[in-house]
Amino acid sequence: MAEVKEAKPVKERKIFGQFRLLRGMHQEGGKIYRAGDIIDSASDLLKHNTSWGKKKYASVDDVVELGELDQDAESQDFYTEMSVAELRSIAEEGEISLDGCKTKKEIIARLIENE
């Protein structure tokens, strides 16, 4: 008779805080967030803001006009750091066709077009 193993309990993800994504995209906890979304993050995303550039994250309590954001430039930076496989996965999840896209640059351009 085969031994029955007990299932391991699922680890609960601890939330550090809530942040508003101001520009570009963010991937965490198996989810993809776009500008304007609220992120329940396990880490302090404010530490990723730089003093020399525009903010990417804000505390949910901060009021930000999303119309003022340069989303394309930030999206380009976000996508450039990803592998082609990750980019294809994002396209698939977003039901974005990559027909005709042969290079990473073309995939990034298609994803930005469809944000």
C-alpha positions as CSV (number, residue, x, y, z in Angstrom):
1,M,0.0,0.0,0.0
2,A,1.4,3.4,-1.0
3,E,2.1,5.9,1.8
4,V,-0.2,9.0,1.8
5,K,1.7,12.2,2.4
6,E,0.0,15.1,4.0
7,A,-0.1,18.4,1.9
8,K,2.2,21.2,3.2
9,P,0.3,24.2,4.3
10,V,0.4,27.1,1.9
11,K,2.7,29.9,3.2
12,E,0.7,33.1,3.7
13,R,2.4,36.1,1.9
14,K,3.1,38.9,4.3
15,I,2.2,42.4,3.0
16,F,4.6,45.2,3.8
17,G,2.2,47.9,2.5
18,Q,0.1,49.2,-0.3
19,F,1.5,51.3,-3.1
20,R,0.2,53.0,-6.2
21,L,2.1,52.2,-9.4
22,L,2.6,55.6,-11.1
23,R,4.2,54.6,-14.4
24,G,5.3,51.5,-16.3
25,M,4.5,48.0,-15.1
26,H,5.3,45.9,-12.0
27,Q,5.2,42.2,-11.5
28,E,4.8,40.6,-8.1
29,G,3.1,37.6,-6.6
30,G,2.3,36.2,-10.0
31,K,0.4,39.3,-11.0
32,I,1.2,42.1,-13.4
33,Y,0.3,45.6,-12.4
34,R,-0.1,48.7,-14.8
35,A,0.1,52.4,-14.1
36,G,-2.7,53.4,-11.7
37,D,-3.0,50.0,-10.0
38,I,-2.7,49.5,-6.3
39,I,-0.1,46.9,-5.3
40,D,-0.2,44.9,-2.0
41,S,3.6,44.4,-1.8
42,A,5.7,42.3,0.4
43,S,8.5,44.9,0.3
44,D,8.9,48.7,0.5
45,L,8.5,49.7,-3.1
46,L,9.3,53.4,-2.3
47,K,13.0,52.5,-1.9
48,H,13.0,51.9,-5.7
49,N,12.2,55.6,-6.4
50,T,15.3,57.5,-7.3
51,S,16.1,61.1,-6.4
52,W,17.1,62.0,-10.0
53,G,14.1,60.7,-11.8
54,K,10.3,60.6,-11.7
55,K,8.8,58.4,-9.1
56,K,7.5,55.0,-10.1
57,Y,5.7,54.2,-6.8
58,A,3.8,56.2,-4.2
59,S,2.1,55.4,-1.0
60,V,-1.6,54.8,-1.5
61,D,-2.2,57.9,0.6
62,D,-0.4,60.1,-1.9
63,V,-2.5,61.8,-4.6
64,V,-0.9,61.6,-8.0
65,E,-2.2,62.9,-11.3
66,L,-1.7,59.9,-13.7
67,G,-2.0,62.1,-16.7
68,E,1.3,63.8,-15.9
69,L,3.3,60.5,-16.2
70,D,5.7,59.6,-18.9
71,Q,4.5,56.0,-19.1
72,D,6.2,54.9,-22.4
73,A,9.7,55.7,-21.2
74,E,9.2,53.9,-17.9
75,S,7.6,50.9,-19.6
76,Q,10.5,50.7,-22.0
77,D,12.9,50.5,-19.1
78,F,10.8,47.9,-17.3
79,Y,10.5,45.6,-20.3
80,T,14.2,46.0,-21.2
81,E,15.2,44.3,-18.0
82,M,13.0,41.3,-18.7
83,S,13.9,38.2,-20.8
84,V,12.2,37.4,-24.1
85,A,10.4,34.5,-22.4
86,E,9.0,36.8,-19.7
87,L,7.9,39.3,-22.3
88,R,6.1,36.6,-24.3
89,S,4.4,35.5,-21.0
90,I,3.2,39.0,-20.4
91,A,1.8,39.2,-23.9
92,E,0.1,35.9,-23.5
93,E,-1.5,36.9,-20.2
94,G,-2.7,40.2,-21.7
95,E,-3.9,38.4,-24.9
96,I,-1.6,40.5,-27.0
97,S,-0.6,39.1,-30.4
98,L,3.1,39.1,-31.1
99,D,2.6,38.1,-34.8
100,G,5.4,39.7,-36.9
101,C,7.6,40.4,-33.8
102,K,11.0,38.8,-34.3
103,T,13.2,40.8,-32.0
104,K,13.0,41.7,-28.3
105,K,12.8,45.4,-29.4
106,E,9.7,44.6,-31.6
107,I,8.1,42.7,-28.7
108,I,8.6,45.6,-26.3
109,A,7.2,48.0,-28.8
110,R,4.0,45.8,-29.2
111,L,3.6,45.6,-25.5
112,I,3.9,49.3,-25.0
113,E,1.3,49.9,-27.9
114,N,-1.1,47.7,-26.0
115,E,-0.8,49.2,-22.5
